[in-house]
Amino acid sequence: MSTRKILVTSALPYANGPIHLGHLLEYIQTDIWARFQKARGHECYYVCADDAHGTPIMLKAQEQGITSEQMIAKTNIEHQADFAGFAIGFDNYHSTHSDENREFASQIYNKLNAGGYIKRKTISQLFDPQKQMFLPDRFVKGDCPKCGALDQNGDSCDVCGATYSPTEVKNARSVVSGATPVLKDSEHYFFDLPAFGQMLQDWTRSGSLQDEMANKLQEWFKDGLQMWDISRDAPYFGFEIPGAPGKFFYVWLDAPIGYLASFKNLCDKKGIDFDSFWQLDSDAEVYHFIGKDIIYFHSLFWPAMLHGAGMRKPNAIFAHGFVTVNGAKMSKSRGTFIKARTYLDHLNPEYLRYYFASKLSSSITDLDLNLDDFSQKVNADLVGKVVNIASRCAGFITKRYDGKLSANVAEPELLAEFTAAGESIADSFEKREFARAIRDIMALADKANQYIDAKAPWVLVKDDSKQQEAHDVCSMGINLFRVLMHYLKPVLPVMASETEAFLNSELSWSNYQQPLTNHAINPFKALMQRVEPAKVAAMLEASKENLQPAAEEPATKAAKTEKPASGEREPIAETISIDDFAKIDLRVARIIKAEAVEGADKLVQLQLDIGAGEVRQVFAGIKAAYSPEQLEGRLTVMVANLAPRKMRFGLSEGMVLAAGPGGSELFILSPDDGAEPGMRVK
């Protein structure tokens, strides 16, 4: 078998949030494949990096009162700790905010510009006059121009499914400041993607993509490729475009270049020849593992950029589907939006590695993490089958045979059947058919257990005349276990390492066919515990988060959830004019009905009388501070002219005012006696 040179990457996680189980599907899939290639003796490198640029990162850093650089540095540490917890074996983990990435982005841009592939055009965009910044689509909210649904995204409607331009949104507002955006012209830089149309059609049909991906991309070719806007105006956290002051590379331009940057950083540290992997005539293999939601960028923009810059294109791009939990989209309220760190606090990470592997194929189908099936499969397969083989045999070896395996191979044909499966299992791993590999491995595990059941060494050891047979049977069981763990090593690297310590032998493709005979092993220690339902339940409970994401924000005007230190107060907000304050219509309201919201830990549904016979429905996040009985009949103050918000539980038509750090320490505002519903607060 000739040695291959392989570079493997996973999509770069965005540096403004934590890693969750949906992300981990990709990194576990890639890690298994990379570990397999290394085990086969190939020169294989697995690199990744944080995607560290863009408006969201800049704004989040501002909210936290730190610099963007400080925020991404903190996130980088957290991401690497999470990945390490799941035994993701990166050879290098870097950041797109790096010298290498700046250099490569500039080089590629300059080559594209010199080739005539960069165009300039003045466009009109929505601009936040308060924050003095252009607004990306996701930072515009308003009413759907098609169906009129309230509070929809700036580019699509969740109610009717329509897509549109942010300039078409009715009653548009800036998510950043709440201000009404205005149209403003700006010169932008565009990458001439249509110039690469024929090359891309040929490349996408060359076998570099899965059939599902290639077929999907035909829709884009049919509709016609469009010029790609690669610039953003200041303020923006990213790299400034060479020769264009105040213009920055759009995050999706330098994100995939991060693959080059991370690998170059590794090459410089390890003395690896970078050019031998990326030059046009390279015989190295380059593979990108990605989610199906970013096919467009990786299968059109990225190869076109590389081609235009005179660099080689990847050999293949492997896409995977999304993760659902218990048959539904991950949900914070149900506790199924599970962060990597929350999982690690409760469960063995190799449970998840095995479960994902048992479900993964080379297709782009979604994968459901059914938690009951998860527990059953791990307990039945890993504990009940694989580990059970070793635990049933090892004790006899240690106690009765001085910790040494027999010099005899009791069942050479059975062992040959196990080792003969190696190339078929290797082929499954190579083709990313992990589920098929796992099925074959578990079928062998069943045969090993059947062999031990039939031979019953616990009976043999009771007969002095059958001590050698018992020794041979137990030694055979250990050797069968060793072959299985060799096959599982890319999936379960931690358990494999512990197995190697137990067996005093490396699990390697160079030695798995030779049995261990007359070989000393160490006393057996439990290699894996059963999944405990109580720990799964605790993980779900710990994953339940405040039901106040942006799309479902409770209508309560409260202080930050973090309580100020004793003697401190929350900082005073920016100064506003009397005209700004006059825009807010505050009204006295009587709570005529209050009830808990089913499925929500923090919300109370209020019916508010605001005078003149008008009743408003408001959802307020005050359940921890007030029972419904405490609220009914009392007066409070509400924002009466706040745009209604469509929430999971219904339409919220205003906001009640409250003070306090949050949780049980919230205090709704109440006017003095004599105030009547409908009176305006001035």
C-alpha positions as CSV (number, residue, x, y, z in Angstrom):
1,M,0.0,0.0,0.0
2,S,1.5,3.3,-1.1
3,T,1.7,6.2,1.4
4,R,-0.7,9.0,0.6
5,K,-0.3,12.7,1.5
6,I,-3.7,13.9,2.9
7,L,-4.9,17.3,4.3
8,V,-8.3,17.2,6.0
9,T,-10.3,20.1,7.3
10,S,-13.6,20.7,9.1
11,A,-15.7,23.9,8.7
12,L,-14.5,26.7,10.9
13,P,-16.7,27.2,14.0
14,Y,-17.8,30.8,14.4
15,A,-16.1,32.6,17.3
16,N,-19.1,34.2,18.9
17,G,-20.7,31.2,20.6
18,P,-20.1,27.8,22.2
19,I,-19.7,24.4,20.5
20,H,-22.9,22.3,20.7
21,L,-23.8,18.7,19.7
22,G,-24.9,19.8,16.2
23,H,-21.4,21.1,15.6
24,L,-19.8,18.0,17.0
25,L,-21.3,15.7,14.4
26,E,-18.9,17.2,11.8
27,Y,-15.8,17.2,14.0
28,I,-16.3,13.7,15.2
29,Q,-16.9,12.5,11.6
30,T,-13.8,14.2,10.4
31,D,-11.7,13.1,13.3
32,I,-12.6,9.4,12.8
33,W,-11.7,9.6,9.2
34,A,-8.4,11.4,9.9
35,R,-7.5,9.0,12.6
36,F,-8.2,6.1,10.3
37,Q,-6.0,7.5,7.6
38,K,-3.1,8.0,10.1
39,A,-3.6,4.5,11.4
40,R,-3.2,3.1,7.9
41,G,0.2,4.7,7.8
42,H,-0.6,7.7,5.6
43,E,0.9,11.2,6.0
44,C,-2.4,12.9,7.1
45,Y,-2.9,16.3,8.8
46,Y,-6.2,17.5,10.3
47,V,-6.4,21.3,10.7
48,C,-9.1,23.8,11.7
49,A,-9.5,27.3,13.1
50,D,-12.0,29.7,14.6
51,D,-13.9,31.8,12.1
52,A,-13.2,35.1,13.9
53,H,-14.4,38.0,11.7
54,G,-17.6,39.8,11.0
55,T,-20.2,42.2,12.3
56,P,-21.8,39.8,14.9
57,I,-18.4,39.3,16.6
58,M,-17.8,43.1,16.7
59,L,-21.2,43.8,18.2
60,K,-21.0,41.0,20.8
61,A,-17.6,42.3,21.9
62,Q,-19.1,45.8,22.3
63,E,-21.9,44.4,24.4
64,Q,-19.4,42.7,26.7
65,G,-17.3,45.8,26.9
66,I,-14.2,44.2,25.5
67,T,-12.3,44.3,22.2
68,S,-13.1,41.9,19.4
69,E,-9.6,40.5,19.8
70,Q,-10.2,39.8,23.5
71,M,-13.4,38.0,22.8
72,I,-12.2,35.8,20.0
73,A,-9.1,34.9,22.1
74,K,-11.4,33.8,25.0
75,T,-13.6,31.8,22.6
76,N,-10.7,30.1,21.0
77,I,-9.6,28.7,24.4
78,E,-13.1,27.5,25.1
79,H,-13.5,25.9,21.7
80,Q,-10.2,24.1,22.0
81,A,-11.1,22.8,25.5
82,D,-14.4,21.5,24.2
83,F,-12.9,19.8,21.2
84,A,-10.2,18.2,23.4
85,G,-12.9,16.9,25.7
86,F,-14.3,14.9,22.8
87,A,-10.9,13.7,21.7
88,I,-10.9,15.7,18.5
89,G,-7.3,15.2,17.4
90,F,-6.5,18.4,15.4
91,D,-2.9,18.6,14.3
92,N,-3.4,22.4,14.4
93,Y,-6.2,24.7,15.6
94,H,-5.7,28.3,14.6
95,S,-7.8,31.5,13.9
96,T,-8.7,33.4,10.8
97,H,-7.6,36.5,12.7
98,S,-4.0,35.6,12.1
99,D,-1.0,36.9,10.1
100,E,-1.1,33.9,7.9
101,N,-4.7,34.5,7.0
102,R,-4.2,38.1,6.3
103,E,-1.3,37.3,4.0
104,F,-3.2,34.6,2.0
105,A,-6.4,36.7,1.8
106,S,-4.4,39.6,0.3
107,Q,-2.4,37.3,-2.0
108,I,-5.5,35.7,-3.4
109,Y,-7.4,39.0,-3.7
110,N,-4.5,40.6,-5.5
111,K,-4.2,37.7,-8.0
112,L,-8.0,37.8,-8.6
113,N,-7.8,41.6,-9.1
114,A,-4.9,41.3,-11.5
115,G,-6.8,38.7,-13.5
116,G,-9.7,41.1,-13.9
117,Y,-12.1,39.1,-11.6
118,I,-12.7,42.0,-9.2
119,K,-15.4,44.5,-10.1
120,R,-16.6,47.7,-8.4
121,K,-20.2,48.8,-8.2
122,T,-22.2,51.3,-6.1
123,I,-25.1,49.8,-4.3
124,S,-27.8,51.0,-1.9
125,Q,-28.0,49.4,1.5
126,L,-29.9,49.9,4.8
127,F,-27.9,52.0,7.1
128,D,-28.3,52.5,10.9
129,P,-28.1,56.3,11.4
130,Q,-27.7,55.8,15.2
131,K,-24.8,53.3,15.1
132,Q,-23.4,54.8,11.8
133,M,-23.1,51.4,10.2
134,F,-24.5,49.4,7.3
135,L,-26.7,46.6,8.3
136,P,-26.3,43.0,7.2
137,D,-29.5,41.2,6.4
138,R,-29.7,39.5,9.7
139,F,-29.6,42.8,11.6
140,V,-32.8,44.1,10.0
141,K,-36.2,43.1,11.3
142,G,-39.6,44.2,10.2
143,D,-42.9,43.1,8.6
144,C,-42.9,40.6,5.8
145,P,-43.5,42.5,2.5
146,K,-45.4,39.4,1.1
147,C,-47.8,38.3,3.9
148,G,-47.5,41.1,6.4
149,A,-46.3,38.9,9.3
150,L,-44.7,41.0,12.1
151,D,-41.2,40.9,13.3
152,Q,-39.6,38.9,10.5
153,N,-36.0,38.6,9.4
154,G,-34.5,41.1,6.9
155,D,-34.2,38.5,4.1
156,S,-36.9,35.9,4.7
157,C,-40.2,35.2,6.4
158,D,-40.7,32.3,8.8
159,V,-44.5,32.5,8.4
160,C,-44.9,32.3,4.6
161,G,-41.4,31.3,3.6
162,A,-40.9,34.2,1.2
163,T,-37.4,35.6,0.5
164,Y,-36.8,39.2,-0.3
165,S,-34.4,42.1,0.0
166,P,-34.0,44.0,3.3
167,T,-35.0,47.1,1.5
168,E,-38.4,45.6,0.9
169,V,-39.2,45.0,4.6
170,K,-42.0,47.1,5.9
171,N,-41.6,49.0,9.2
172,A,-37.9,48.0,9.1
173,R,-35.8,48.5,12.3
174,S,-32.2,47.9,13.2
175,V,-31.7,45.0,15.5
176,V,-28.5,46.7,16.7
177,S,-30.1,50.0,18.0
178,G,-33.8,49.8,17.2
179,A,-33.5,52.8,14.9
180,T,-35.3,53.1,11.6
181,P,-32.7,52.3,8.9
182,V,-32.2,54.6,5.9
183,L,-30.9,53.8,2.4
184,K,-27.4,54.9,1.7
185,D,-25.1,54.3,-1.2
186,S,-21.6,52.8,-1.0
187,E,-19.1,51.4,-3.5
188,H,-18.6,47.6,-3.1
189,Y,-16.2,45.1,-4.5
190,F,-17.5,42.1,-6.3
191,F,-15.9,38.8,-7.3
192,D,-16.9,37.8,-10.9
193,L,-18.2,34.3,-10.1
194,P,-20.0,34.0,-13.5
195,A,-16.6,34.0,-15.2
196,F,-15.9,30.6,-13.7
197,G,-19.3,29.1,-14.6
198,Q,-18.1,26.4,-17.1
199,M,-15.1,25.4,-14.9
200,L,-17.5,25.0,-11.9
201,Q,-20.0,23.0,-13.8
202,D,-17.2,20.6,-14.9
203,W,-15.7,20.4,-11.5
204,T,-19.0,19.8,-9.6
205,R,-19.7,16.9,-12.0
206,S,-16.1,15.5,-11.7
207,G,-16.8,13.3,-8.7
208,S,-15.5,15.9,-6.2
209,L,-19.0,16.2,-4.7
210,Q,-21.6,13.8,-3.5
211,D,-24.4,13.3,-6.0
212,E,-26.9,15.2,-3.8
213,M,-24.6,18.2,-3.7
214,A,-23.9,18.1,-7.4
215,N,-27.6,17.9,-8.2
216,K,-28.4,20.8,-5.8
217,L,-25.8,23.0,-7.4
218,Q,-27.4,22.6,-10.8
219,E,-30.2,24.8,-9.5
220,W,-27.7,27.6,-9.1
221,F,-26.3,27.1,-12.6
222,K,-29.8,27.0,-14.0
223,D,-30.7,30.3,-12.4
224,G,-27.4,31.8,-13.4
225,L,-24.4,32.6,-11.1
226,Q,-24.3,36.1,-9.7
227,M,-21.5,38.5,-8.9
228,W,-20.4,37.9,-5.3
229,D,-20.2,41.0,-3.0
230,I,-16.9,40.5,-1.1
231,S,-16.6,43.8,0.7
232,R,-18.0,45.4,3.8
233,D,-17.8,49.0,5.0
234,A,-16.3,50.2,8.3
235,P,-17.0,49.7,11.1
236,Y,-16.2,46.0,10.6
237,F,-14.0,43.4,12.3
238,G,-11.9,41.8,9.7
239,F,-9.0,42.5,7.3
240,E,-8.9,45.7,5.2
241,I,-8.9,45.1,1.5
242,P,-5.5,46.1,0.0
243,G,-5.6,49.5,-1.6
244,A,-9.2,50.2,-0.4
245,P,-9.2,52.2,2.9
246,G,-12.4,51.6,4.9
247,K,-13.3,48.5,2.9
248,F,-13.0,45.1,4.6
249,F,-13.1,41.5,3.3
250,Y,-16.5,39.9,3.8
251,V,-16.1,37.2,6.4
252,W,-16.9,34.4,3.9
253,L,-14.0,35.4,1.7
254,D,-11.3,34.9,4.4
255,A,-13.1,32.0,6.2
256,P,-12.1,29.2,3.8
257,I,-8.7,30.8,3.3
258,G,-8.4,29.9,7.0
259,Y,-7.8,26.3,5.9
260,L,-4.6,27.5,4.1
261,A,-3.6,29.7,7.1
262,S,-4.0,27.0,9.7
263,F,-2.0,24.5,7.6
264,K,0.7,27.1,6.9
265,N,1.0,27.7,10.6
266,L,1.4,24.0,11.2
267,C,3.9,23.7,8.3
268,D,6.1,26.5,9.8
269,K,6.1,24.8,13.2
270,K,6.7,21.2,11.9
271,G,8.8,21.8,8.8
272,I,6.2,20.5,6.4
273,D,6.3,21.5,2.8
274,F,3.2,23.7,2.3
275,D,3.5,24.1,-1.4
276,S,3.7,20.3,-2.0
277,F,0.0,20.2,-0.8
278,W,-1.3,23.3,-2.6
279,Q,0.6,23.9,-5.8
280,L,-1.3,23.1,-9.1
281,D,0.6,19.9,-9.8
282,S,0.4,18.6,-6.2
283,D,-0.2,14.8,-5.8
284,A,-1.5,15.4,-2.2
285,E,-5.1,15.0,-1.4
286,V,-7.2,17.8,0.1
287,Y,-10.7,17.1,1.6
288,H,-13.2,19.4,3.3
289,F,-15.9,18.1,5.7
290,I,-18.8,20.6,5.9
291,G,-22.5,20.9,6.8
292,K,-25.0,20.9,4.0
293,D,-26.0,24.5,4.8
294,I,-22.7,25.9,3.5
295,I,-22.4,23.9,0.2
296,Y,-22.8,27.1,-1.9
297,F,-19.7,28.7,-0.4
298,H,-17.5,25.7,-0.5
299,S,-18.5,24.2,-3.8
300,L,-18.7,27.4,-5.9
301,F,-17.0,30.4,-4.3
302,W,-14.0,28.6,-2.8
303,P,-12.9,26.5,-5.9
304,A,-13.5,29.6,-8.1
305,M,-11.2,31.7,-5.8
306,L,-8.5,29.0,-5.8
307,H,-8.7,28.5,-9.6
308,G,-8.6,32.2,-10.2
309,A,-5.5,32.6,-8.0
310,G,-3.7,29.8,-9.7
311,M,-4.0,27.2,-6.9
312,R,-5.2,23.6,-6.9
313,K,-8.8,22.8,-5.9
314,P,-9.8,20.3,-3.2
315,N,-10.1,16.6,-4.2
316,A,-13.5,16.4,-2.7
317,I,-15.9,18.2,-0.4
318,F,-17.9,15.9,1.9
319,A,-21.2,17.3,3.3
320,H,-23.3,15.9,6.1
321,G,-26.8,16.6,7.3
322,F,-28.1,18.3,10.5
323,V,-28.5,16.8,14.0
324,T,-32.0,16.5,15.5
325,V,-32.6,15.4,19.0
326,N,-35.5,13.0,19.8
327,G,-36.8,13.6,16.3
328,A,-37.0,17.4,16.5
329,K,-34.9,20.5,16.0
330,M,-32.7,21.1,19.0
331,S,-34.7,23.2,21.5
332,K,-33.5,25.3,24.5
333,S,-36.8,25.0,26.3
334,R,-36.8,21.2,26.1
335,G,-33.1,21.0,27.1
336,T,-32.2,19.4,23.8
337,F,-30.0,22.3,22.6
338,I,-27.0,20.7,24.3
339,K,-23.7,22.5,24.5
340,A,-20.5,20.5,24.3
341,R,-19.5,21.6,27.8
342,T,-22.9,20.6,29.3
343,Y,-22.6,17.1,27.8
344,L,-19.0,16.7,29.1
345,D,-20.2,17.7,32.6
346,H,-22.5,14.7,32.6
347,L,-21.6,11.9,30.1
348,N,-18.6,10.1,28.6
349,P,-17.8,11.8,25.3
350,E,-17.0,8.5,23.7
351,Y,-20.7,7.5,24.0
352,L,-21.5,10.3,21.5
353,R,-18.5,9.4,19.3
354,Y,-19.8,5.8,19.0
355,Y,-23.4,6.8,18.6
356,F,-22.7,9.2,15.8
357,A,-20.4,6.7,14.1
358,S,-23.1,4.1,14.3
359,K,-25.5,6.4,12.3
360,L,-23.1,8.1,9.9
361,S,-22.9,7.3,6.2
362,S,-21.5,9.1,3.1
363,S,-24.9,10.7,2.4
364,I,-26.3,14.1,3.4
365,T,-29.2,12.8,5.4
366,D,-29.9,14.3,8.8
367,L,-29.0,12.3,11.9
368,D,-31.4,12.0,14.9
369,L,-29.9,11.7,18.3
370,N,-32.7,9.8,20.0
371,L,-31.6,9.7,23.6
372,D,-33.4,6.5,24.5
373,D,-31.8,4.8,21.5
374,F,-28.5,6.4,22.4
375,S,-28.5,4.9,25.9
376,Q,-29.7,1.5,24.6
377,K,-27.1,1.3,21.8
378,V,-24.1,2.3,23.9
379,N,-25.1,0.0,26.7
380,A,-25.9,-3.0,24.4
381,D,-23.0,-2.6,22.0
382,L,-20.1,-1.2,23.9
383,V,-20.8,-2.4,27.4
384,G,-22.9,-5.5,26.7
385,K,-20.9,-6.8,23.8
386,V,-17.4,-5.4,23.3
387,V,-16.3,-4.7,26.9
388,N,-18.1,-7.8,28.1
389,I,-15.8,-10.0,26.1
390,A,-12.7,-8.8,28.0
391,S,-14.4,-8.6,31.4
392,R,-15.6,-12.3,31.1
393,C,-12.1,-13.5,30.3
394,A,-9.5,-11.3,31.9
395,G,-10.2,-12.2,35.5
396,F,-9.4,-15.8,34.9
397,I,-6.2,-14.9,33.1
398,T,-5.0,-12.8,36.0
399,K,-6.1,-15.0,38.9
400,R,-5.4,-18.5,37.5
401,Y,-2.8,-18.1,34.8
402,D,-0.4,-15.5,36.3
403,G,-1.7,-12.8,34.0
404,K,-0.3,-14.5,30.9
405,L,-2.2,-15.5,27.7
406,S,-1.9,-19.0,26.5
407,A,0.8,-20.1,24.0
408,N,-2.0,-21.8,22.0
409,V,-4.4,-20.3,19.5
410,A,-7.6,-22.2,20.3
411,E,-9.7,-21.3,17.3
412,P,-7.4,-20.2,14.4
413,E,-10.3,-20.3,11.9
414,L,-12.4,-18.0,14.1
415,L,-9.5,-15.6,14.6
416,A,-8.9,-15.7,10.8
417,E,-12.5,-14.7,10.2
418,F,-12.1,-11.7,12.5
419,T,-8.9,-10.5,10.9
420,A,-10.2,-11.2,7.4
421,A,-12.9,-8.6,8.0
422,G,-10.3,-5.9,8.3
423,E,-10.1,-4.8,4.7
424,S,-13.8,-4.7,4.3
425,I,-14.1,-2.6,7.5
426,A,-11.2,-0.4,6.3
427,D,-13.1,0.1,3.0
428,S,-16.1,1.3,4.9
429,F,-14.1,3.8,7.0
430,E,-12.4,5.0,3.8
431,K,-15.7,5.6,2.1
432,R,-17.2,7.3,5.2
433,E,-19.7,4.5,5.6
434,F,-19.1,4.4,9.4
435,A,-22.5,2.9,10.2
436,R,-21.7,-0.1,7.9
437,A,-18.3,-0.5,9.6
438,I,-19.9,-0.5,13.1
439,R,-22.5,-3.1,12.0
440,D,-19.8,-5.4,10.8
441,I,-17.8,-4.9,14.0
442,M,-20.8,-5.6,16.2
443,A,-21.6,-8.7,14.2
444,L,-18.1,-10.0,15.0
445,A,-18.7,-9.0,18.7
446,D,-21.8,-11.2,18.7
447,K,-19.8,-14.1,17.4
448,A,-17.1,-13.6,20.1
449,N,-19.7,-13.6,22.8
450,Q,-21.4,-16.7,21.3
451,Y,-18.0,-18.5,21.3
452,I,-17.4,-17.7,25.0
453,D,-21.0,-18.7,25.9
454,A,-20.6,-22.0,24.1
455,K,-17.2,-22.8,25.8
456,A,-18.3,-21.5,29.2
457,P,-14.8,-21.0,30.7
458,W,-16.4,-20.4,34.2
459,V,-17.4,-24.1,34.0
460,L,-14.1,-25.3,32.6
461,V,-12.0,-23.8,35.4
462,K,-13.8,-25.9,37.9
463,D,-12.4,-29.1,36.3
464,D,-8.7,-29.6,37.0
465,S,-8.4,-31.7,33.8
466,K,-9.6,-28.8,31.7
467,Q,-7.4,-26.0,33.0
468,Q,-5.5,-25.7,29.7
469,E,-8.7,-25.5,27.7
470,A,-10.0,-22.8,30.0
471,H,-6.8,-20.9,29.5
472,D,-7.0,-21.3,25.8
473,V,-10.6,-20.2,25.6
474,C,-10.1,-17.1,27.8
475,S,-6.9,-16.2,25.8
476,M,-8.9,-16.6,22.6
477,G,-11.6,-14.2,23.9
478,I,-8.9,-11.6,24.8
479,N,-7.5,-11.9,21.2
480,L,-10.9,-11.5,19.6
481,F,-11.5,-8.4,21.8
482,R,-8.2,-7.0,20.7
483,V,-9.1,-7.3,17.0
484,L,-12.4,-5.5,17.7
485,M,-10.8,-2.7,19.6
486,H,-8.3,-2.3,16.8
487,Y,-11.2,-1.7,14.4
488,L,-12.9,0.7,16.9
489,K,-9.7,2.7,17.6
490,P,-10.6,5.6,15.3
491,V,-14.0,5.9,16.9
492,L,-13.0,5.3,20.5
493,P,-9.4,6.6,20.9
494,V,-9.5,7.0,24.7
495,M,-10.9,3.5,25.3
496,A,-8.4,2.2,22.7
497,S,-5.6,3.7,24.6
498,E,-6.8,2.2,27.9
499,T,-7.1,-1.2,26.0
500,E,-3.5,-0.9,24.9
501,A,-2.4,-0.3,28.5
502,F,-4.5,-3.4,29.6
503,L,-3.1,-5.6,26.8
504,N,0.5,-4.3,26.9
505,S,0.2,-4.1,23.1
506,E,-0.4,-1.4,20.5
507,L,-3.5,-1.7,18.4
508,S,-2.1,-1.3,14.9
509,W,-2.9,-2.3,11.3
510,S,0.6,-3.8,11.2
511,N,0.1,-6.3,14.0
512,Y,-3.7,-7.0,14.5
513,Q,-3.5,-10.2,12.5
514,Q,-0.9,-11.8,14.7
515,P,-2.4,-13.1,18.0
516,L,-0.9,-12.4,21.3
517,T,0.5,-15.7,22.7
518,N,2.4,-16.3,25.9
519,H,1.9,-12.6,26.5
520,A,1.6,-10.8,29.8
521,I,-1.5,-8.6,30.3
522,N,-2.3,-6.2,33.1
523,P,-5.3,-6.6,35.5
524,F,-8.5,-5.7,33.8
525,K,-10.2,-2.4,34.8
526,A,-13.6,-1.4,33.6
527,L,-13.2,0.3,30.2
528,M,-16.7,1.8,30.0
529,Q,-19.6,2.3,32.4
530,R,-23.3,2.0,31.3
531,V,-25.1,5.1,30.3
532,E,-27.2,6.1,33.4
533,P,-30.7,7.5,32.6
534,A,-30.3,9.9,35.5
535,K,-27.2,11.5,34.0
536,V,-29.0,11.9,30.7
537,A,-31.9,13.6,32.5
538,A,-29.5,15.8,34.4
539,M,-27.8,16.9,31.2
540,L,-31.2,17.8,29.7
541,E,-32.2,19.8,32.8
542,A,-28.8,21.6,32.7
543,S,-29.4,22.4,29.1
544,K,-32.7,24.2,29.6
545,E,-32.0,27.9,29.0
546,N,-33.9,31.1,29.6
547,L,-36.7,31.2,27.1
548,Q,-35.6,34.7,26.0
549,P,-33.7,34.3,22.7
550,A,-34.1,37.2,20.3
551,A,-37.0,35.6,18.4
552,E,-39.0,34.9,21.6
553,E,-38.0,37.8,24.0
554,P,-40.4,38.0,26.9
555,A,-42.1,41.4,27.1
556,T,-40.5,42.5,30.4
557,K,-38.2,45.4,30.6
558,A,-35.8,44.2,33.3
559,A,-32.2,44.8,34.3
560,K,-29.4,42.5,33.2
561,T,-29.6,39.0,34.6
562,E,-26.3,39.5,36.3
563,K,-26.7,41.0,39.7
564,P,-24.5,44.1,40.3
565,A,-22.0,43.7,43.1
566,S,-23.0,45.2,46.5
567,G,-22.9,48.9,46.4
568,E,-22.8,49.1,42.7
569,R,-25.5,50.0,40.2
570,E,-26.0,49.2,36.6
571,P,-24.4,51.8,34.4
572,I,-26.6,54.6,33.1
573,A,-27.5,54.2,29.4
574,E,-26.5,56.6,26.7
575,T,-28.2,60.0,26.8
576,I,-31.4,60.4,24.8
577,S,-33.3,63.5,23.9
578,I,-36.8,64.4,25.2
579,D,-38.1,63.7,21.7
580,D,-36.7,60.2,21.9
581,F,-38.4,59.6,25.3
582,A,-41.7,61.1,23.9
583,K,-41.8,58.3,21.4
584,I,-42.4,55.8,24.2
585,D,-46.1,55.5,25.2
586,L,-46.2,54.3,28.8
587,R,-49.6,53.5,30.1
588,V,-51.1,52.4,33.4
589,A,-52.5,48.9,33.1
590,R,-54.5,46.6,35.3
591,I,-53.6,42.9,35.3
592,I,-57.1,41.3,34.9
593,K,-55.8,37.8,34.4
594,A,-52.4,36.0,34.9
595,E,-51.5,32.4,34.2
596,A,-48.5,30.2,33.8
597,V,-47.4,29.4,30.2
598,E,-47.3,25.6,29.6
599,G,-43.9,24.5,28.4
600,A,-42.2,27.7,29.6
601,D,-40.2,27.9,32.8
602,K,-40.1,31.7,33.2
603,L,-43.1,33.1,31.4
604,V,-46.4,34.4,32.7
605,Q,-49.2,35.2,30.3
606,L,-50.9,38.5,31.3
607,Q,-54.2,40.1,30.1
608,L,-53.9,43.8,30.6
609,D,-56.7,46.3,30.8
610,I,-55.3,49.6,29.3
611,G,-58.6,51.6,29.4
612,A,-61.3,52.4,26.9
613,G,-62.3,48.7,26.9
614,E,-59.0,47.6,25.3
615,V,-57.3,44.5,26.6
616,R,-53.7,43.5,25.6
617,Q,-52.0,40.2,25.9
618,V,-48.4,40.3,27.2
619,F,-45.9,37.5,28.0
620,A,-43.6,38.5,30.8
621,G,-40.6,36.6,32.2
622,I,-41.5,37.0,35.9
623,K,-42.6,33.5,36.9
624,A,-39.7,33.1,39.3
625,A,-40.7,36.3,41.1
626,Y,-44.5,36.2,41.1
627,S,-47.2,33.6,41.1
628,P,-50.2,34.3,38.9
629,E,-52.4,34.8,42.0
630,Q,-50.1,37.6,43.2
631,L,-50.5,39.5,40.0
632,E,-54.2,39.5,39.2
633,G,-55.9,42.8,40.1
634,R,-52.9,44.9,40.6
635,L,-51.8,48.0,38.6
636,T,-48.6,48.1,36.6
637,V,-47.0,50.1,33.8
638,M,-46.6,48.9,30.3
639,V,-45.1,50.1,27.0
640,A,-48.2,50.4,24.9
641,N,-46.8,51.3,21.5
642,L,-44.2,48.6,21.3
643,A,-44.5,46.6,18.0
644,P,-46.3,43.3,18.7
645,R,-44.0,40.2,18.7
646,K,-45.0,36.8,17.4
647,M,-43.8,34.2,20.0
648,R,-44.0,30.5,20.3
649,F,-46.9,30.8,22.7
650,G,-48.8,33.6,21.0
651,L,-48.7,37.3,20.1
652,S,-47.2,39.6,22.8
653,E,-48.7,43.1,22.5
654,G,-46.5,45.2,24.7
655,M,-44.1,45.1,27.6
656,V,-44.5,45.5,31.3
657,L,-41.9,47.4,33.3
658,A,-39.8,45.7,36.0
659,A,-36.6,46.4,37.9
660,G,-34.0,44.1,39.4
661,P,-31.2,41.7,38.4
662,G,-33.6,38.9,37.3
663,G,-34.9,35.6,38.4
664,S,-36.7,35.8,41.7
665,E,-35.3,39.3,42.2
666,L,-37.7,41.1,39.8
667,F,-40.1,43.9,40.9
668,I,-42.8,45.0,38.5
669,L,-43.5,48.7,38.7
670,S,-46.8,49.8,40.2
671,P,-48.4,53.3,40.3
672,D,-49.8,54.9,43.4
673,D,-53.5,54.5,44.3
674,G,-55.7,56.7,42.2
675,A,-54.1,55.9,38.9
676,E,-56.5,54.3,36.4
677,P,-55.9,52.0,33.5
678,G,-55.1,53.9,30.3
679,M,-53.5,56.9,32.0
680,R,-50.3,57.9,30.2
681,V,-47.1,58.0,32.2
682,K,-45.2,61.2,31.5
